[in-house]
Amino acid sequence: MRELYRTRSTTDRNLHTVMREQRPRLLDLFCGAGGAAMGYYRAGFDVVGVDVNPQPHFPFEFIHADWEEPLRYLPGLWEREGVQYAIHASPPCQHYSTMTKKWGREDYHPDLVDEVRAAIFEVIDPGAEAIPYVIENVPGAPLWEPMMLCGTMFALESQGYGLQRHRIFESNIFLMPPAMCYHHLPALPVYGHAGGRSKRDGLKFPGIDAWREGMGIDWMTGKELAEAIPPAFTEHVGRQIMDPTGWNKTPDGVSFGPVCDPDGQPTPFTKGMFGVGS
Ligand SMILES: C[S@@+](CC[C@H](N)C(=O)[O-])C[C@H]1O[C@@H](n2cnc3c(N)ncnc32)[C@H](O)[C@@H]1O
């Protein structure tokens, strides 16, 4: 019996090690306090986050650095180790947001999407190798053929408010939303400050508990929540970029990504296909 127990536990331990070793990694650039990271973790990735600011609440391995440096060395290291991996980036969105445009303050915020995409393409050769990448941002950002997700597609709500939070995702993997938006409840406003009242309109705004429940995040401060994306979004995306049978490779190693960029030009994925732009 003792022998059996020992054998079992050794086997379990080995199995655990193998399973851990088999989990692909995800490099999470601009990770913040880890909303995106948690979703990818739940989809089956081991996440390494990178942020230029300290992130004491980030729940996984963390590199305190500018986004570009780890992007230049980590994927190469993982390739030499035979580790499967994907890259996600959430560059700051203020430059593209409606309010920034409304007040004409774009120049006060960095415009990083094209630069980040170009740097990722230098690292992973997106059309040929089929290493998945994802860039996330707000509607209005110059992403290529993005897919949009909203909190209401995942029934994220709290205290009678629905999370009408829209985020867009570009990838070299074809992405599908789980449902359509369903804005039947008043919007849960996860921006600015949690709580507060409007004496004039007699309104009381949802507090931090409602933000946490609505976002599906219980480890962040209000400021961190206002910047985060709900883990449900990246769990959904993560499951689609994690192809357990073929790691996203078609038989000839080609992945299917965005058909065209915002100017209608063919992307690296479609260039040369169907006689377009070759
Ligand atoms: C929109 S937030 C990311 C939110 C995060 N993806 C989440 O879901 O919780 C953008 C993050 O980019 C970081 N950031 C801004 N400039 C950066 C840079 N040059 N290099 C690395 N991180 C940067 C900010 O500190 C901030 O945490």
The ligand as a Gaussian input file, in Angstrom:
#p B3LYP/6-31G(d) Opt

LIG

0 1
 C       -4.096000      50.037000     -20.454000
 S       -2.910000      49.711000     -19.220000
 C       -2.786000      47.963000     -19.312000
 C       -3.886000      47.228000     -18.624000
 C       -3.683000      45.747000     -18.551000
 N       -3.531000      45.155000     -19.861000
 C       -4.820000      45.058000     -17.812000
 O       -5.664000      44.413000     -18.458000
 O       -4.876000      45.172000     -16.568000
 C       -1.422000      50.239000     -19.998000
 C       -0.161000      49.986000     -19.174000
 O        0.953000      50.347000     -19.984000
 C        1.999000      50.746000     -19.124000
 N        2.999000      51.457000     -19.946000
 C        2.931000      52.709000     -20.459000
 N        4.033000      52.987000     -21.189000
 C        4.823000      51.876000     -21.140000
 C        6.082000      51.536000     -21.708000
 N        6.776000      52.411000     -22.450000
 N        6.585000      50.294000     -21.483000
 C        5.906000      49.400000     -20.694000
 N        4.699000      49.671000     -20.131000
 C        4.164000      50.887000     -20.349000
 C        1.298000      51.573000     -18.059000
 O        2.071000      51.615000     -16.877000
 C       -0.020000      50.803000     -17.903000
 O        0.065000      49.920000     -16.795000

